[in-house]
């Protein structure tokens, strides 16, 4: 799991930026994907630091679950 450092609204979802091996990487998520994972997209946009990402599994979850 990697810390999310930024989340930005895009036309069809949310673009998530995370740091892996010292470099920033991007991953896009559709709004319905986030909702299916139990992630409120508005919460992710408001406080991206409260979430982590597993890019291998294409999964976002709250940091303290």
N, C-alpha and C positions, 0 to 999 in steps of 0.2 A: 504494500500500500504506500502511496506517495501523497504528500500534502498538496492540496489544490491552492494555488497562489492567486488565481484570477478566474472569474467566470463572466462571460459577456453574452448578452442576448443576441441571437442571430435570427434570421427570417424563419427558419424551421426548427429552432431549438436553442441550445446553449453551447457555446464553445468554452471548454475547460482548459486552463493552462496549469501544468504541474511541472515540478522539477524532478528530473531523473538523471543520475550520474553527472550532476552539476550543470545540466543544460535544460532550458525550458522546452517543453513539448506540449502539443495541442491535441485535443480529442473532442469531437463533436458528439452531442447527445440530442436526440429528438425529445421534445417535451413529454410525449407519451412513454418513452423509455424511462425517463427520470421518475415519472409518477408510478410506473410499474415496479421500480426499485424501492418505492416508499420515500422518495426524495421530493420535497416541494421545490419546484424550480425557482419560485420567488425567494425562498430561504437561501438557496444556493447562490443566487445573484446578489442578495443582500449581504451574505456573510460566507464567502467561499472558503475561508480559513477554518470553518467548522466542519468541513468535509474532507474526505480522502478518496483517492481513486485507485482502482486496480485496473490498469490499462490492458493487461493480459486477458482479463475476464470481461472487460468493457463494463465495469461496475463502479458506481459511486455510492458512498454511504457516509453517515454522520461519523465524525471522528470518535465520539465517546459512547458508541453503542457496545 
